[in-house]
Amino acid sequence: MKRAEQILWVLFLLAAGIKMTISRHGFYPFSAGLILSSFYFYLSFWLFNNISFTGIFKKENYAGITSIRIIGTIAIGFAYSTAVMSILFKIMSWPGSLIMLIQACFGLIVSSIIILVRQARKGNSPFYKGLLLRNVILIAICGLLIAITGLPGEQQSKIFNNPPDQKSSM
């Protein structure tokens, strides 16, 4: 993990923790989640292929990287971006979070299978180990949130520190 990715994850998790414990205010998790999701969506080829930020536009930095690997890292970045946004939707209790979580899990599981196959062919590569570790962590988080979705609404409101629905109090 590059330092920027670690910092963005720490900010996102802190903001989500604050939303679930102290404050009902959703600006901080929304902002941190949006930045992290955009980071994965737009810069995944840079992040996963170990290219320096100043060398993004230099052709020689891509000399040892195949086009399949670049396309794969862009696809994985899209899956990670979807996973982060689905986690954000669930934390904020917005509609559509369940379908996004399922879509993210599906994309992450498919990419994990592809990574395992590529790793078996290429040997023990740190590139594939890092991607697989990220996949396992995100699949676990998304799976946990899918399991929480099965809980009754009032228990979900307690977990995510959301006010109860106005309709249920009438």
N, C-alpha and C positions, 0 to 999 in steps of 0.2 A: 504494500500500500504506500502510495506517495503521501507526503505530509498534508497536502491540500485535501485529499480524500479523508484522511483521519480527522482533520479539524472539522470538516463538514459533517462527518458522522457524529462526532462528539457534540457539536452544536445542535444537530437534529435530535439526538437522544436526550440531551438536556432540556431542550424546548418541549419535547413530548412528555418528559417526566414532570416538568413544571405544569403543563396543561392538565395532566392526570392527577396531580396532587394538590398544588397550591392554588392555581388560578384557572378560571374558566376561559380566560382570554386566549384566542386561537391565533393571534398574529404571529407569535414567535415560531410555533411549529410550522405554520403555513409558509413563512418566509424561509426558514431553514430547509424545509422539505422541497420547496420550489427551487432553491439554489442547488441542493444536492441532486435533484432529479435533472435539472438542466445541465449540471456538470457531467453526469453520466451520459445524457442524451447527445450533447454536442462534442464532448472531449474524450469519449471512450477510446477512440483509436490512439490518442496521445497517451492516455493513462495506462492502458494495458500493454502497449508495445514499447514501453520505456524510452520514449522519445523526449528529449529535453524540450521545455516550453519554448525556448528561443529557436529551436530547430524544427518547429512544426512545418514550416514552409520550405525547408531545404530538402532537395531531392536525395542527397547522399544519406540522409538519416533513414530512408526507407529502402535502402539497397538490399539488406538482408531479410526483409520482411515480404512474404508473399502476399499477393492480392487477396487470396482466400482468407489469410489470417486477418488482414485489415477489415474485410467484409464481416468476418466472424466477430471481431471485437466491436464493430459498430452494432451488429445485431444483439450482442450481449449487453452493450450499453443501453440499447432500447429496452431490453428485458429488465435491467436494473432500474432504469428510469421509471418503468411501469410499476415495478415492485415498490419503489420509494413513494410514488404517488398513491398507490393503493393503501400503503401503510398510513400515509397522511390522511386519506379519505376516511379510513377506519377510526383513526384517533380523533378526527374532527366530527365523526358520526354523520358524514354526508352520505346522501343516497348514491348507490352504485358501487359502494366499497366492496361488497361481496364478489360481484362479477369481476371487478378489477383484481382482487386478490386471487381468484381462481385463474384468471388469465395470466397473471404474473407467475404463479406457481407452475402453470403449464409451460410457459416459456423458459423458466429456470430449470425445470426437470428435463425438457428437451435439450437445452444447452448443456446440462450436466452429462447427459448421455453422450452427446457429441464430444465433449471434453474428455470423458473417460475413454472413448474409442480412440481419439487422437493421442491421448497420453499413452495408451497401450502400444500404439504404432511408433511414436516418437521417443519413447523412453521417459524417464523421470525428469520432466522439465519444470523448472520453477514457474514458468509462465502458466502452465496448466494447473499446477498446484494452487497458485494464487487465485485463479478464476474459480476453481472447484471449491476452495474455502469460502469465497464470497457467495457462491451459489448455495452452499449448504446453510450458511448463516441466514441468507435471505429466505430460503425455503422454510427454515425453522420458524422464522418470525411470521411469515405469511401463513404458515400452517397453524400457528398458535392463534393468530387473529381470525382465521376461518373457524377454528374451534370456539372462540369466544362469541362469534356471530350466532352460534346455536343457543346461547344463553337468553333468558327472557330480557325484554327491553329495560326493565328497571335495574337489573344487575349490570347490564352493559353501561347504563348511565352512571352507576356508581364507580365502575372501573375507569371510565374515561372522563369522569368529573363533569358530566353534562347535566343541565337541568332537565327534569322530567318533561315529557310532552305536555303541552297545554291541554290537548284534547282529553288526556286521561284524568285530569284533575277536575273536569267539568261534570 
